[in-house]
Amino acid sequence: MIDLTEWPVEEGYYKLGEFEVERGGVIREARLGWQTHGTLSANLDNVIIYPCSYTAIHHDLSWLIRPGGILDPTRWFIVIPDMFSNGISSSASEEADFPELVTMRDNVLAQRRMMKEQFGVEEVAAVYGFSMGAGQAFHWAAEFPDAVDKAIIVCGSARTLVHNQVFLSGLLRILEAAPQYLGGGRFSSEPEAAIRAFGQVYAGWGLSQDFYRAGLHMSALGASNLTDFLVSQWENSFLQHRAADLYSQARTWYEADISASQKYGGDLGKALSAITAKVLLLPSESDLYFRVADNAAELEYLTRGALHPIPSIWGHRAGSPIGNPEDEEFIRVNVERWLQAD
């Protein structure tokens, strides 16, 4: 267990008021949860924004923040904003008229306001993100090119590609097939059977074929057998979340696209070319939905980018390597080098 008393840690809420989202609708009395690690420098030049991944809350992300870790709170002031519908920030499960679609751009625009008004920060040293957090990091760099010096993209992409959307479509259809589904991302009660099926399907995508072939679900993650692994680490994990929030964030992920704005008109190459930040791409070689080839295609448009695939059989989980010291060290070394570079 990490002793968070070794450095300053604070958390709270930023109130946005009536927050209008880009595809229609309003989040009423909108709020963003947040957690900070470290101390903001006098000239405000040590800020790293660390957005949340799918279903994660800020406490889930803090494991990699420590002296000598991937993000060092003795050097950086690290801000973790909670994504909409993660149960801490305003969420679909809490509000009957929550918008049917809250985009990744909506999240980043809210975060931008929070950074200015809560912390007085206009420019950031870096945005670091894994998975959906990586998508938000890409959005930060594309929406506010003058405000972001570096972006670190771990197992993520600038646009959700078609094969990734196929995965997400299957998850959404499972939730919609539940008897409790009312339409519009709403449920009469929690559809436990559907969420269990949701978790089982997710397990087949989150880790690679080679991971299972090597038996790492047992030898590295402590399961007694496959059924134990699927139930204890996937079904039970997703059962901790409300179905409306799972649905809402999956829609956010499905629609993610840095070019889907008036500024770029759907031209992904134009959006990527507009990024002035130094962008480090860290895909997993065995990720089943954020592919190395996708980042390689993005790299062609980035003026200051580098691609360093994680040599791992842990699939998507290589980018969030809790209990996986080899992949964690690979990420740490590359991130440290990137943050130190001019």
N, C-alpha and C positions, 0 to 999 in steps of 0.2 A: 504494500500500500504506500502511495506517495504521500509524504508529509507536506501538506500545502501550507503549513505554518512557516516554512523556510523562506517564503516570499509573500508579498502582499497579494491577497485574493479578495476581490469584491464582486458582488452581484446585485442585480436590481432589475427594474423595468423602466423602459422608455415609453412614454405615452404619446401616440401619434394623433389622437383625436379621430375624426372621421377620415378614414383613409380610402380614397377612391382607387380601384385597381384598373389596369389598362384594358382588360377585356369585358368590363362591365360589372358594376356592383360596388358596394362600399363595405369595408370592415368597420363596424361601429365601435367606437371607443377602443381603437386598435392599440395594441401594445406589443413591444418587443422585449423579451427577456434577454439578459446579457450577463456575462461573467468576464472579469478582467484578471489577468495575472501579471505581476510585475509593477513597475513604477513608470509613469509617463515622464519623459525627459522634459527639461525646462523649455527646450526649443521644439518639442513635439515631433521629433524626427525618428522615434524608435517604435512606431506603431505597426503591429501586424494584425490584420483582421483574419479570423479563423472561422469561417461559416460552418454551419452544421450539415451533416449528411442525412440521408433518408432515415427518419424516425428518431434521430439522435437529439439529445438535449445537451446543454453545455457541460454538465457533469460527465457525460459519456466521453467527451473529447479531451478532457484534461489529462489523460494518462500519458500523453507524449510531451507534456509541458514539464520540464524539470531542468536543473543545471546539468549540462552534458547530454540533454535529450534532443529530440528533433527541433523543438522550439524552447529556447532558454529564457526563462523569465527574469534572470539577473541581467540580461542584455536588452530584452525586448519588452514592450508593453503590449500584451496580447489580448485582443478583444474577441470574445466568442459571442456572436449574436445568434439567438435562437430563431430558427426558421418558422414562418407561419405554419400552423397545424402540427406543431411538435408537442403540443400539450402545455407548453409554458408561454410562448407567444400566443397571440390570438389564434384560435383554432376552430376548424369546422365542427368539431365535436361539441363545442360550447355554445354556438350561435345558430339559431334556426335560419337566419337569412345570410349566412356566410356565403361569399361569392362562390359560384360553381368552379371557377378557375382563378387561382392566384398564381401568377407567373413567377419565374425566377427573377425576372427584371423587377417585378413588384417588390420582391424581398430585398433586392439590392438597393432600390430607390429608398425604401424604408431605412435600411442600414445606413445609407449615406446621410440621411437626415439625422439619425441618431448620433453618428460620429461627429457631425458638426455641432449639434445642439446639446448633446449630453457631455461630450468630451472636448469640444472646441477644436476638433481635428479636421483639417481640410485636405491634407495629403498624407498618404501612408507609405511606409517603407516597403510593405509587401502585403499581399493577400495569399494565404495558404489554405488550400481546400482539398478534401478527399471526396470522390464520388459526386453527389449533389453539391457538396461544398466546393468541389473543383469547378463545377459549372457556374456557381456564384462568383468564384474568383475570376473566371473568364468574363463574366458579365461586368464585374467591377472594372476590369482592364479595358473593356470595349466601351462602356458607358462613360467612364471618367478617365480618359487616357492621360490627362495632365495631372491626375491625382494619385496614380499608382506607379511606383518605381519598379516593383518586381511582382510577378505572379507565379505561384508554384501550384501546378496542376497535377494532382496525384489521382490516377485512375478516374479521369473525367474527360469531358469534351466540351467544345464550344456549342455544339448542337447535338441533340439526341438523335442518333442515327436510326435508320429504319429497323435494323435488326434488334437494336435496343428497344425500340418501340413495340416490336413483336412480343418481347419478354414482358413489358409493362402492360400491354393489351391483355395478355393472358391473366395477369394478376387482377386487373380491373374486372375482367369478365367473371372471375371466381367470386369476387365480392358482389357483383351484380346478380349472380345466380342464387344468392342466399335468399331464403324465404323472408328474411327481415328487411330486404332491400326495398326502399320506397321510391327510388329514382333520384336523380340529381345529387348523388353522393350521400344520400341520407338513409338511415336505418332505424327501424322501430325499436330494436334492441341489439345488443352485440351478437353478431353471427359467429359463434364460437367454432362451429364445424368449418365454416368457410375460411376463417382466419387460420385454422390448423392446416387446411389444404393450401392456403396462401404460403404458409411457412415451408411446407414440404416442397412446393414448386420452387420457391426462392432458393432453397438449399442446393438444388441442382444447377443453379446459375451462379451462385455466389462463390463457389469453389470449383476448381478444374477437375477434369477427368483424371489427370495424373495425381492430384491430391488424394482422391478416393482410391485410386489404384495402389498408392503407397500406404494406404491405411492410416493416414495422418488424422482422420477424424477420431480414431481411437488412440494411437500412440502419442499424438501431439496435443489433442484436445480432451483426452481423458474419458471418452465414451466407452461403455462396455460393449456396445454393438451398434449397428447402423440405426436400428429403431430408437435406441436410447439417444443417439446423437440427434436424429431428426426431431424427436419430441422435446428433449431437454434444451437444445441450443437453437432450435428454429421455431417450432410451434409455440413453446412457452415464451420465447422472446417476443414474438409478434402478438401474443395474447395480452401482453402488457400495454398494448396500444389500442385506442378506439378505432373502430372500422372507418368512421368518417374521416379521421385524420390520415389513416393509411391510404384511403381513396384520394383525398385532396392532395397529399404530397406526391402520390404517383402521377396524378394529372399534371402537377407542376413539373415533374421530371420529364414526362412524355412530351410536353410542349416546349421544353427548354431550347432556346436558340438565340445567340447573341445578336443575330442579324434581324430578328423579328421586331423591328421598330421602324418608325418613320425615318430615323436617321440613316438606316442601312437598307431598307426596303427589301429585306429577305436575301440580300447579297452577302453570303457568308465570307467570301474572299475579301470583299470591301471592309467588312467588320473586322476581320482578322488583321488586315493591312493597316487599319487605323490604330491598332494597339501599339503604343510606344513603350510599354513596360517590357522589361526583360522577362521572358516567359520560359520557365523550366517545366518540361513535360515529363512526368514520371508514370507511364502506364505499366501495368503488369504484363509480362510476356504471355501469361496464361489467362488473362481476364476474358470472360466469355461475352461481355457486353460493351465494355469500353476497350476497344481494340487498339493495339500498337499502330496498325495501319491507319486508323482514324486520326491519331495524333500526328503521324507522319504526313498526312495530307494537309493538316492544319499548319504544320511547320513551314511549308512552302510559302505561306503568306505572311508569316511573322517576321518582322524586321530584326528582332533581337530574340531569338529563341534557340532552345537546345532540347534534344530528345535523348533521354537516358532510361530505357526500359528496365524495370525491376526483374532480374533473372530469377523467377520464382515459379513454383507449381501451385501456389496458394490461391490462384485465380484472383478475383476481385479483392479478396481479403488480404492480399499482399500489400495493398495500400493502407490498410489499417491493422498493422501487424502486432496486435496484442498477443503475447505468448509466442511470438515468431521473431526471435532476436536477430536472425540473419537478415531478414528483409527490413527490419527496423533500422539496423546499422547501415544498410545500403541507402535508405532514405535519409537518415541523419547526415551521413557524409556528403551526399549530393546537395541537400538543403543548406548545410553549413557553408559549403563552398559557394553556392549561389548567392546566399545572403551577404557573404564577405566580398563578393566581386563588385567592381565598379560598374 
